[in-house]
């Protein structure tokens, strides 16, 4: 009974203090109760705040580490994506340059009907010099058609499938092209010379051949169009007892890095068709 | 291994060799991946499977090459028969036979093809071919053999049938 009375008194006292505090607080911003409470609570608050600072910093650092990780991951992805884009753009630029070169070349030979092709394979033996291109009979490719790049003659079609063809390179042992020296117009036959490159043979002893002379197709025989660059003379072999001179030639085209070529579908002079005249009424 | 697995694997390797191997040029030559794989096959899976692999590998390389097809296939099969015979009859040399085998096989295949070339043309700079094609190919194939043989041996030990040994 005494105990319950005590509890009621305590409750009433607390309620009274709260009431007085509320009344005083509403009457004046600074009052003795608030001051006293503040004096008691603030040191405890400081202490708790001081004790909590390292934990808060740790939590902040955890948050920032997580944010940094996320940011790092995002930056990595962005970097990777940008790097890929750079590679794609560089490839596009190279392709663009190559196509421009091809286009410029096409402009110089308007009478040629050319078909662009991509190199998709090479001879696996490496003793024989062949390429495989992604154009075949369905694209109009036929055996013996010349294959060129803007740099010069590549070779000729040796086998045709429906969608792919095999190109015999100039450097193959079986390759033979009728050529001439640009400077002196000396004619000969340029053959593949396995292990060295190309050899221009059957040049008359009286003809002039010098190192650095440019070798072009002569067009004789009609297998190749005339005036295509074949290569450059690097060595002349002339023996008094021999019937002919020979010249070692390095090809104008770098066959190991070939990616795109052009098949010459036809190279005869195209007759110019008369323009239709507008008829009057 | 079942034949229907041997055929696509070896054919794919030959296509890989003709298509992408120029990207892996070393010492100025492309890897003779098909030859190395068929030699590894005979060493690991025995003569019967090895000869089949050589036949398929040779046929695939021949189909992709502009060279004499029958000669390419025959040289592949001959190499595998030779290696299989040596491996069976020279057990004491088993450790070095894979490396010896690839050197001999590379030489054999290249010599056969160069010999064929010499019959088709009088223009042949043999020293240039040996220095530019044969010797680098020997070295490259030897490097490939070390990698592929050891890798294939491990795979076969894990996936292949258990070997019976004396206790």
Interface residues (C-beta under 8 A of the other chain):
Chain A: X120 X121 X122 X123 X124 X125 X126 X127 X128 X129 X130 X132 X158 X159 X166 X168 X172 X173 X174 X191 X192 X193 X194 X195 X196 X199 X201 X256
Chain B: X14 X17 X18 X19 X21 X22 X25 X29 X30 X32 X34 X61 X64 X65 X66 X67 X72 X110 X113 X114 X117 X120 X121 X123 X124 X125 X126 X127 X128 X129 X132 X133 X137
